[in-house]
Amino acid sequence: MTPQDRKPFLYVVVCAAGIATGVSKLITAAQERDWEVGVIATPVAMGGFFDTAAVEAQTGRPIRSAWRSPADPRPFPPPDAVVVAPATFNTVNKWAAGLADTLAVGTLCEAAGLGVPIAVLPCVADALAAHPAYQDSLIRLRGMGVRFGEPYDGMPGEDGGRPEFPWDSALDLLERR
């Protein structure tokens, strides 16, 4: 297969938010749009925030969460684009500050430096979203060309139900180039 024949490769970075249980919806939508998908999760997200076995079966690839040793082969090709969903307060702030202490944040820092298109669906409580550090992080990341979807706080609506997380909108953000 030549590079021109391969499908574009999407990294999906998953953070530790309760809504992460639905990440398979994003993977399905990406696959339907002809993306090959690899998932990178924060270490905390790996602790039960989503069904890792189901995601590995869906993508046909292992989920990455820890750094590989230099002798280990790269399990994913370089990304053509990255989606961060759900993106937490912690990850957004560490990424904007360049604190690459996890594979997930290190990958985001590198992708941004390489000019890879990145779409982010934040899942941040209103009280945290009001924090000045978070607001500064959004400004910095937007200045780097990162595209943000509408904020999602996960709070129940008047009817008691939570609104649907807009998984597909991340892919729409990538198409606006």
C-alpha positions in Angstrom: 0.0 0.0 0.0 1.4 3.4 -0.9 1.0 6.4 1.4 -1.6 7.8 -1.0 -3.7 4.6 -0.6 -3.8 4.6 3.2 -6.7 6.1 5.1 -6.0 9.2 7.1 -5.0 8.4 10.7 -6.8 10.1 13.7 -5.5 10.1 17.2 -8.4 10.3 19.8 -7.1 11.5 23.1 -9.5 10.5 26.0 -9.4 12.3 29.3 -11.0 11.2 32.7 -14.5 12.6 32.5 -17.6 10.6 33.1 -18.8 11.3 29.6 -15.8 9.3 28.3 -18.0 6.2 28.4 -19.4 7.3 25.1 -16.1 7.6 23.2 -17.0 4.7 21.0 -19.6 7.1 19.3 -16.7 9.3 18.2 -14.7 6.3 16.9 -17.7 5.0 15.0 -18.3 8.5 13.5 -14.7 8.8 12.5 -14.6 5.3 10.9 -17.7 6.1 9.0 -15.9 9.2 7.6 -13.1 6.9 6.5 -10.6 7.6 9.3 -8.3 5.0 10.8 -8.4 5.5 14.6 -5.9 5.1 17.4 -6.8 6.0 21.0 -4.4 7.6 23.6 -5.9 7.9 27.1 -4.7 9.8 30.2 -3.6 7.4 32.9 -6.6 8.3 35.1 -9.0 7.7 32.1 -7.7 4.2 31.9 -9.0 3.5 35.4 -12.6 2.7 34.4 -13.8 5.9 32.6 -14.5 3.9 29.4 -14.6 0.3 28.2 -11.0 -0.2 27.1 -11.5 -3.7 25.8 -14.4 -2.6 23.6 -12.4 0.4 22.3 -9.5 -1.8 21.4 -11.8 -4.2 19.6 -13.4 -1.4 17.7 -10.1 0.2 16.6 -8.2 -3.0 16.2 -5.3 -1.4 18.1 -4.1 -1.2 21.7 -4.9 1.9 23.6 -1.8 3.9 24.4 -1.4 5.5 27.8 2.2 5.0 28.8 5.4 6.0 27.1 7.1 3.3 25.0 10.8 2.5 25.4 13.0 3.7 22.5 13.5 0.1 21.4 9.7 -0.5 21.0 8.1 0.1 17.6 5.6 2.9 17.2 2.2 1.3 17.5 0.5 4.1 15.5 1.5 6.0 12.3 1.9 9.8 12.7 -1.5 11.5 13.0 -3.2 13.4 10.2 -5.4 15.0 12.9 -6.1 14.7 16.6 -9.3 15.0 18.6 -9.3 15.5 22.3 -12.7 14.3 23.7 -13.6 14.7 26.4 -11.0 17.3 27.3 -10.7 18.1 31.0 -9.6 21.2 32.9 -6.4 19.5 33.9 -5.4 18.3 30.5 -6.2 21.7 28.8 -4.1 23.6 31.4 -1.1 21.2 31.3 -1.1 21.2 27.5 -1.2 25.0 27.3 1.6 25.2 29.8 3.7 22.6 27.9 3.7 20.2 30.9 4.1 16.9 29.0 4.0 14.6 32.0 1.8 12.0 30.4 1.8 10.4 26.9 -1.5 12.1 26.2 -0.3 15.6 27.0 3.1 15.0 25.4 1.3 13.9 22.2 -0.8 17.0 22.2 2.2 19.2 22.7 4.1 17.5 19.8 1.1 17.5 17.5 0.5 21.2 18.0 4.2 21.9 17.3 4.0 19.9 14.1 1.0 21.8 12.9 -1.3 18.8 13.0 -5.0 19.9 13.0 -6.5 19.5 16.5 -10.1 19.6 17.6 -11.1 19.8 21.3 -14.4 19.1 23.0 -14.0 20.4 26.5 -15.9 18.8 29.4 -15.3 21.2 32.2 -17.6 22.3 35.0 -18.6 26.0 34.9 -16.8 26.8 38.1 -13.6 25.4 36.7 -14.1 27.0 33.3 -14.3 30.4 35.1 -10.8 30.0 36.5 -8.4 32.5 35.0 -5.8 29.8 34.3 -8.3 27.9 32.2 -9.3 31.0 30.3 -5.6 31.8 29.6 -5.1 28.2 28.4 -8.0 28.5 25.9 -6.5 31.8 24.5 -3.0 30.2 24.2 -4.3 27.0 22.5 -6.6 28.9 20.1 -3.6 31.1 19.3 -1.8 27.9 18.3 -4.6 27.0 15.9 -6.4 24.5 18.1 -10.1 24.4 17.4 -12.6 24.2 20.2 -16.1 22.9 20.3 -18.8 24.3 22.5 -18.2 23.8 26.2 -20.0 20.9 27.9 -20.4 21.0 31.7 -22.3 17.7 32.0 -24.9 19.2 34.3 -28.4 17.9 34.2 -31.0 20.0 32.4 -34.3 21.1 33.7 -35.8 17.7 32.9 -33.1 16.0 35.0 -31.4 14.4 32.0 -27.9 15.3 30.7 -27.6 16.7 27.3 -25.9 14.5 24.6 -22.2 15.1 24.3 -21.5 16.4 20.8 -19.0 13.7 19.7 -19.5 14.3 15.9 -18.8 18.0 16.2 -15.1 17.3 16.8 -14.9 15.8 13.3 -16.8 18.8 11.9 -14.2 21.1 13.5 -11.4 19.2 11.6 -13.2 19.6 8.3 -13.3 23.4 8.7 -9.7 23.9 7.5 
